[in-house]
Amino acid sequence: MTDNIKKIQLNDLHEALGGKMVPFAGFNMPVRYSSDIEEHKTVREGVGVFDVSHMGEFLVKGPKALELIQKVTSNDASKLINGQAQYSCFPNEKGGIVDDLIVYKFEDEKYMLVVNASNIDKDWNWINQHNSMGADLENISDTLSLFAVQGPKAIEAVQSLTPVDLSSIKFYHFTEGAFAGVQNVIISGTGYTGAGGFEIYVKNQDAEKVWNAIFEAGKDFDIKPIGLGARDTLRMEMGYCLYGNDITDETSPLEAGLGWITKFTKDFINSENLKKQKEEGVNKKLVGFIFQEKGIPRAHYTITNAQGEEIGEVTSGTMSPSMGVGIGLGYVKTEFAVPGMEIFIAVRNKSISAKIEKLPLYKK
């Protein structure tokens, strides 16, 4: 099986840094360097860098670029201005989600779609299958490396590497500029941690130079490499969905609380059925919850009401490093999806009290 595991550009560097490498989404990836808790706190309080070069990138170009994006994504990409990014999803024909993604608009006839690593082939086939209008498509996933510099000290740590004023890049906006002596680097005000910072897209041949420059510039800020373990706990504290856990081919964007990226101002794949679902209401909803007593929730644990009747299932769970309590996400019957409502999670042979909380679970 290891024969089919892909390696990101800086694989050997991460091994040399002591990264514990594990197979993740078809790639050999660093899950941690020290401890998940320490790395999590580094990002919440200081600055850390994730190598997320396993993510997929597709260019969509030409006069039909927007038409294709509007057809396959749920959000309204016609609202984007140049240099803006948008969170979205690919709905499938049966009410679920093919993947969630970010749409980047460079100019009227040039966009980039950033998709999850585990879904690169699936998404590529999906978008090609629906490209009846003939937009120009290019899968550049194997040519780019992606570093997420995240945390409240991210701007100060790397500002010296670029003439671009990083503080002027608004959330979900991006620019192309010189960075660490490399031209045409995409610097994006995005990330999946809720701690602020940037995502830096560079060509593979420049990846090591840029990575080393980031660590040199950030050493006065105690910058550290961060693994996927902390990425998971950080995104759970924010209530951000992980594809394969909280959203799947079977979950609708409306059930997943992604109504805000589902715009019925246009027609898109399965929009009629999703519109009907919005009007009629959904039977289950994704909620965040916080344990009221000791314990750690895990995916697939049963959620019950006070009478012990099954009302749903946990999709993601962990011990929150910032809050020191068990937290999680899960689907419950709609009538129970109310902030403040008490629910119970079956942890082994115990029933543990939890409270449904409005997202994000971690309030700064």
Helices and strands as residue ranges (DSSP letters): G 2-4, E 6-7, H 11-16, E 20-24, E 27-32, H 36-45, E 48-51, E 56-61, H 65-72, G 77-79, E 84-91, E 97-107, E 110-115, G 117-119, H 120-129, E 136-139, G 141-143, E 144-150, H 154-158, G 159-161, G 166-168, E 174-179, E 182-188, E 197-203, G 204-206, H 207-217, G 219-221, E 224-226, H 228-238, G 259-261, H 271-280, E 284-291, E 302-304, E 310-319, E 326-333, G 334-336, E 342-347, E 350-357
